[in-house]
Structures are given as structure tokens and as C-alpha cells.
Amino acid sequence: MNWLISTALRFRTLVVAAAIALIVVGVRTADDVPLDVFPEFAPPKVEIQTEAPGLATEEVEKLVTVPIENSLNGIPFLDHVHSKSVLGLSSVKLFFHRGTDLITARNLVNERLSQAATRLPQVVNPPVILPPLSSLSRAMKIGLSSKTVSQMDLTVLSKWTIRPQLMAVPGVANVAIWGDYDKQFQVLVDPDRLRAHNVTLNAVMLAVGNSVAPTSGGFIDTPNQRLAIRHTATVNDPEELRNTVVAYRNGAPLLLGDVAEVKIGSPPPIGDAIINDVPGILLIVEKQPWANTLDVTHGVEEAMAQLAPALPDVDVDTKIFRPATFIERALDNLTHSLVIGCVLVIVVLALFLFDWRAAVISSLAIPLSLVAAVLVLYHRGGTVNTMVLAGLIIALGEVVDDAIIDVENILRRLRLNHGAGNPKSAFRVVLDASLEVRSAVVYATLIVVLTLVPVFFLEGLAGSFFRPLAASYILAILASLVVALTVTPALSLILLPRTADRKHRDAPLTRILKRWYSAVLPPLIRRPKTIVAFVLLVFVGAGAAVPQLGEELMPKFKETDFLMHWVEKPGIGIEAMNRITIAASKELRAIEGVNNFGSHIGRAEVADEVYGPNFTELWISIDEDVDYDETVAKVQEAVDGYPGLYRDLLTYLTERIKEVLTGASGSIVVRIYGPNLEELRATAQNVADTMKNVDGVTSLKVEPQVLIPQIVVRLKLDVAAQFGLSPGDVRRATTTLIRGTQVGEIFEDQKIFRVVVWGVESVRRDVDVLRGLMIDTPQGGQVPLGDVAEITIEPAANAIQRIGTSRKLDVTCNVSGRDLGSVAQEIEQRVLADVKFKEGHHPEFLGEYAEAQASRRRLLGLSAFSLLGILLLLQSDFGSMRLVLLIFLTLPFALVGGIAGAFACGGVISLGSLIGFVTVLGVAARNGIMLVDHYRHLQNEEGVEFGPELIIRGAAERLAPILMTALTTGLALVPLIVTGNQPGQEIEYPMAFVILGGLVTSTLLNLLVLPPLFARFGRVAKQ
């Protein structure tokens, strides 16, 4: 350490030049630093979707989901597997251990999946691995609607014009299209009409397939060149397809138009979208995990602006959901607080030091430390997000502490040296003054760092959220230590000797404070027992108040984008959901401050929502200039006006946090495991009946896993054999007439449209018509389907979800009017006491409260090890357990102030508040170390005898540094408290209250309690 400081003094010009270069590099790099709202907080995930057209839910589970799960189990780094089986679709999600490289995980899955795909039934489509997505993958929602352009034409524009352009934007992983009505060339056949012309269904399919199948013409070699042969497409529109020859009758061609209806249409929709009161298209832009939301948003907006000439009659709304707006506001608010905090810190330095040179030297620690921290994070591949900025704001006032202590001591020693009879050189005085506080500075910094180390060992969502905060905070503190040991002494040697010849006088503010302090401290020194009794009384009061604090994991984020889940009973049709959604759109858009409306119903192809038409997400954005709480209350009132369905009102960040925690959107989740679906449903209903009686429970929902009617066709093998029919013949014919079969494709410019043979609407109208459906026989006749198969309506599960190897069902709720912790505890107690679980079935209590409890236990447990480390550090420095315990007294006193701060902020402890408690421990210990270390210096180095003179003089000389360090740290947080719970400050706001409260009480202890206690218990042998 001696070498470092002396070297910095010898090469002071180079040190100052390096400091200036660091600031210049930081400013030039600022534009390249990626910005985001939060760090990535979801574990690496790979999702596999497999279309299984026509398969019932239980068939999908048995034939597709379970085989894929079994093939993928045991993959390296795999944590757990979630799956969902619905009618015609299997979704398997694999969650990997945090820290696993996503590309590696996808490669491992792809290897296993390629083997599993060969063992799946032929009826299913090849499994598809969805694009890599992040925890906040949805970067934008774009609504398309038009008064003149049909939804089919909007679909063509979206799929073949807009989507390719958006997929080319760097960072875009997927563009899902909701409300798409694909353009199809449909050949609609009627079995009666076919029978009248003596044409089989297979003949129609063969003729259509041959007419649209592309072929290669080969080439002809002439003596001089090779000429390629190209067969031009013979079918480009429905009229040409109608003229396709199906058969010859009496020497004349029988055309397709004679036996079937040929038209352009759309398949039955699997989802839909409502945009500002009318049906439309909703484009959901999803970003890659490593992409920057702001960059992706700006790239998409630029691409849409370039496409504007191609969309003349289309209304485009790019702000239905735009998280970049929240990011911009959050970063702007935090940056604003950071700048104001810097100004307040500089004002404090100027008032206390009363020397512009000393103030400048101390203030330079701010940009140097913050820039160094950001550059390290940037080069390690991190983003600057609200958590990183929060760490820098908390560190803002502390990064000047080391410099303050050093500068104040150097300035004081230079002035004393000037008045001495045999003055030393300025080099020697600055070096000695720096070395005098070196030990205290280094140990105090190490202790501050040590208090935040437990945050790095938090697991799950809490660790992902708060590790960047701890990293930026610790990097800034460590950078400030380096600055205090190098740049501060160097600049002090350059600038401060010129002020040493002035008559030494404290700043006016310092003189006033010292005068007051000198009057207050002596009476306290004479009454140590009273002080001890007071301290004990405060500790007892704080301990009694702790149980009164509520608990929550995360605060509510003040986003202006809101989503509402609307869940109807399974089995409802898309048209019915459209009617409800349009009514809601009109009502919500009538509320003052609501800008726009967009919704997606059901699901889309290759998208991350695996739901039926009964599931709808409504999205609105509100103007940032309206009263936030009042507008949200009006929106909630409108949503509550639809009591016949489950509904909630969330912000996107809140919904994603809940989804990452449990896979469900509720704050509290009771997950029931068991093998029997009927028993799961009955138990879940019993749990819901118990939960609804708990005060504070809102939005109670049993996961919609119910029995829905399903048409079952059971082939009569013996009867079918008499007609020469195989099971495959019957299935293919039935599937073609009811669902449709693709037989080819038509190419139009660069677009591809499917050609489908399908039954006319009348043959797929109801069960009776289905029984009369005519099936072609090999002998050339037809037989009704009802004669060769038994057709019944039977109940079937609408969805089956699994975690690991067990089926599960969730009961979820949100909380209103009470703190999350008390409601969660009461729910767990009542469910375990009142609900009986049969063999093989058991509950698991999940959600925000469970995560908060686990994180709190881990944080407090690890903090005990940090306190032990602090104890060992102090013991190695002071060599006296008595002095160490005196300093340790500042820690619980800081917690007392933190508890008071938590009550001032609403009386609820969030995870951010807990981090604030941990942070304030290190801040509080610093000033205690400085004071006790100065007492030791006066005894050992200056020969002051232990007694009242030592206590009063040491405390008076440390008054200004202690107040400066406390005020700079505290005032840096004041903008967060004054500006309030604004976007971007939701987590930092309660944290600031806790830290500021701890600072107040720990500073009062250091100034008023620690000196009397040191006078009573601090006598140790001189070292």
C-alpha cells in the first residue's frame, strides 16, 4: 500500500492524465452501452411445440408429450420439464439451470429431439423448437386494421410483406401473427354431388394434386448450349383450378367445377385479434435473449416506417404495447435522480470543506468510480438497467467517502505542517497523511463490500434481479478505493499545498456544528449508563415493531402498458369471444387516458401461448400525463363489469415475474399434483372453496382444466371389412371432409398458398350430418359413416399439464387490501387443515411469497457469515475485541433506523428493502471504524492520554468527515424519495427509505452514543 500511494505521488501527472483518459473513454462508450429495464431474470428455456391435427387432449399427452418428455429427460444441465397438452397441440418446455448457455442447451435438445421425432406417430407434424426468447421477450405489439382491406388480405400483407422485414431487424427472434386468416385455394366437395357424377373423393384429390404439383422440366443439350425446360404454372386462380379435368365421361371431360365448389377461403381460425374495436391483425414482436429492447424497438419502428407506402389503406398502431416507453421513462427518472444526487453531494462537500480545490478533488471520485464500474460491466457483456443504476445511485454518496477522508486529513496535516517550526516537504506530508487513514479506508471499504457479498449467492429470480445491483455497487466502491489511494493523493499534492499557508479556519458550517457538538457531548460522556439503557430500550422497541411489518417480493411497477387475462369456460367459440372483446374494447377506450386497445384470442402458429379460444389477453396503454392511480382504478372498474369470466389486471413486468416464478399469473399459487384428472379437479375446487374465505384474496381462479364434449368415432372393423374398407380409408376420408387435407400449393409471385380439399359446410355442421357422411368404397360405391363406425359424444379434458412426471393443476389468486405474506400464510394453514388429499395427491405452495421467504432465509443466513467476516476483519485491524464490539454496536443501530424507514415507506418489506438493510450495515460500519481508528491514532501516534480530552477532541475532529460521509450518502438517495414511486424507481424507492433511516440512526450513534461508550469501555493498552 505504501508503494502504491508513493508511486502515485511520484508519477502524479501520469495518474491525473490516466484519470482524465478514463472519463473520456467512458463518455465515448456511453452511446454503445446497451440499455434495458431489468436484467435477464428467467432461467434458460427451450420450448418444443408439436402439431397433432385431430388428436384429442389425452391422445396428445399419451402419443406425443410423454414420448418427447421421456426422450429429453436426462439432458445435461436440465432443471425441470413443464408440458401442456391441448387439442391438436403438444408443448414441452425445458428449463435449464441458471447460467447454462442457451445455445448449448438448444443444441443438446435438438440432438435428442431428432431421435425422438422418428418415434412419433405419423399423424403428427415434425416437432418445432421455438426461437430463443428472454424473460421479457415481447418487445412490441403492432395492430393492423382497415375499413377497406379484408382480414385475409391483411394476413397476406402481414405474412409475406411485413413479417420478413421485421424478422430482418437485428435482435428479433420471432414475429407471431394473431388473427391471421390464411389465404387458401379450397376445393369444397359434397359426397352426394360426387356420387351423382360417379366420382370418388380420391379421384378429386389426385386430380387437384396433379394440377398444382410443381415439376422440373430438365434440359436439352444442343451442340452449342444447354437449354433448361420450364413448365409454367397452369393454375394461378380458382377459375383455372375449376377447369381441371377429373375424369372422362362419354368422351367428354368432367371438370372439377362440375363436381365441387372451388373458391378462395380461409381455414377455421385457431385464434383472432381485435384492434381498437374491430377485427384485425396483431403482430407480436419477440426479441432474442441477448438483444437490447430499445435497439429492437427502434429498428422495428424504422422498418414499419419504411413499409408505410406499401400499407396505404391500413391503420397501423405500433404503440399497443411498447415496453421501450417504460424503459425510457425509467432510465430517464433514475438518471435524473443520479444527477441531482451528484449535485447535492458536491454542495455538501463545498459547505464542509470550504475549499474549492479540496471539493474538486473529492468530487472527482464520483465520475471516476461510476465510469469505471460501468465500463467493467459493459466489457463483461452486461446491460445498463434500472438495477445497475440503482446500485450506482446507492454507491453515489459512498464513492466520495474515501476521498473525503483522505482529502480532509491531507488538508488538515498540510496546514498543521505549515505552522510547525520545522516543516516537512509537501510530498512527505501528503504521503504520511494518506498512510494515516489508509488502514481505516481499506478496512471500511472491504467491510462495505463484504456486506453485499450474500446478494451474489441469492438463487432464482431474486438473485437474477439483485446481482447486477450488488455488482455495480461493489465495483463503484472498489473503484473509489483505488481512486482514494492514487488519484486523490496525486491531485492533493498538485493543488492543496498552495492553500496550506492560509490561516487554518474551519468552514462556517463546521464551526457552528462543532460549537453545538461541544456543548452536547460532555454531558453524555458523563452518563454512559443512561446511554446504555437508552440503546437497549431502542433495540427492544425495534424488535417489537418487526412483526408488524408486511412482506412482499416485488412492488407494483408503474408501467403504462396493461394486460388483462380473460378466461371463459373451455369450449366457447372464437366468434363469442370476439363479441365480448369488442364490447370491452369500446368500454375501455372510452376511459379518459386510455390510448389504444389490442387483444389476441386463442393461439397463433409457432407462438408461445398454448391456449384455446376461451383465453384472451387484452392490452391497453394509458397516457403518462393522466393521473395514474385514478385511471387504473377506472380500468379495474370496467374490467370488473364482466363477472361471468375470470379476469385480472396486471402490468407486463408483474405478469412476467409471476410467470417465471410459477408458470402461472397469480401472486399465490397452490399447485396440486396427482395422477388422476378427476381427483385433481375435485381437490382443486375444494382448495379454491377454502381460499375464497381468506380476507384479501382476489382474482381467485382454478386452472381451467375441465371436461368438454368431444365427438368420438369408433370404427366397426367387421362391418368395414364387408365393404372392403380399412381403418385408414375411413380416417382419411373423414379427416378430408371434416378438417380438410392439403394436396398442393400455388405459387403467386413470392407467396405460397395452400390448396386444400375440404367438405362443404353442410357436411361438417352437426353430429347427425357426420353420421350420414358418405365414404367411398373400393367397389365404387359409398356407405354412410354411421354404418361402419359408432359415433358418440363423450367428455374429454380440454388441457393436461405436467411437471416432471406428474400431472398438476393450479389454483391461483392475487392479493388486495392486505400484505402478501399474511394472506399466503393463512392460505397455507387453511388448506393443510381443511382439505383432504387422497393417496398420490399433494399440494405445493408457490408464488411471490414463497420466493420472498426462500430469498429472505438465504439472505439472512449468508449475512451471518458476512458479519463473521466483518468481525474477523475488525479484529485483525484493531486487535481488541472490546473495540470491535463497540464498532459492531453501530450495525444493529443502523437496522433500527432501517426499520423506521420501512414503516415510513408503507410498512411492507420487499426484497429490495432487505437488500437495503444489508447495504446499510456496511455504510454504518464505515463511520464507526473512522471514529475508533482516529481515537487509536491520537493515543498511539500523538500521545494523547485516554480520557475526556481524547474523547471530545477525537469526536470533534471526526465530526466533519462523519457528517460529510453520512450526508453525501443520504442526500444521494433523497431524489429517489422526493420524486416518489415513479417508473424505474419502484424497487429503489423503499430501499432508499431503509438506507436513509439506517444512516440517520447510525450517524446519531456514532456522534452521540459511541463516544460515551468508548469513554467507558474503550480503554486498551497502547499499541
Secondary structure, 3 states (H helix, E strand, C coil): CHHHHHHHHHCHHHHHHHHHHHHHHHHHHHHHCCECCCCCCCCCEEEEEEECCCCCHHHHHHHHHHHHHHHHCCCCCEEEEEEEEECCEEEEEEEECCCCCHHHHHHHHHHHHHHHHCCCCCCCCCCEECCCCCCCCEEEEEEEECCCCCHHHHHHHHHHHHHHHHHCCCCEEEEEEECCCCCEEEEEECHHHHHHCCCCHHHHHHHHHHHHCCCCCCEEECCCCEEECCCCCCCCCHHHHHCCEEEEECCEEEEHHHHEEEEEECCCCCEEEEECCEECEEEEEEECCCCCHHHHHHHHHHHHHHHHHHCCCCEEEEEEECHHHHHHHHHHHHHHHHHHHHHHHHHHHHHHHCCHHHHHHHHCHHHHHHHHHHHHHHHCCCCECHHHHHHHHHHHCCCCHHHHHHHHHHHHHHHHHHHCCCCCCHHHHHHHHHHHHHHHHHHHHHHHHHHHHHHHHCCHHHHHHHHHHHHHHHHHHHHHHHHHHCHHHHHHHHHHHHHCCCCCCCCHHHHHHHHHHHHHHHHHHCCHHHHHHHHHHHHHHHHHHHHHCEECCCCCCCCCEEEEEEECCCCCCHHHHHHHHHHHHHHHHCCCCEEEEEEEEECCCCCCCCCCCCEEEEEEEECCCCCHHHHHHHHHHHHCCCCCCEECCEEHHHHHHHHHHHCCCCCEEEEEECCCHHHHHHHHHHHHHHHCCCCCEEEEEECCCCEEEEEEEEECHHHHHHCCCCHHHHHHHHHHHHCCEEEEEEEECCEEEEEEEEECHHHHCCHHHHHCCEEECCCCCEEEHHHHEEEEEEEEECEEEEECCEEEEEEEEEECCCCHHHHHHHHHHHHHHHCCCCCCCEEEEEEHHHHHHHHHHHHHHHHHHHHHHHHHHHHHHHCCHHHHHHHHCHHHHHHHHHHHHHHHCCCEECHHHHHHHHHHHHHHHHHHHHHHHHHHHHHHCCCCCCCHHHHHHHHHHHHHHHHHHHHHHHHHHHHHHHHCCCCCCCCHHHHHHHHHHHHHHHHHHHHHHHHHHHHHHCCCCCC
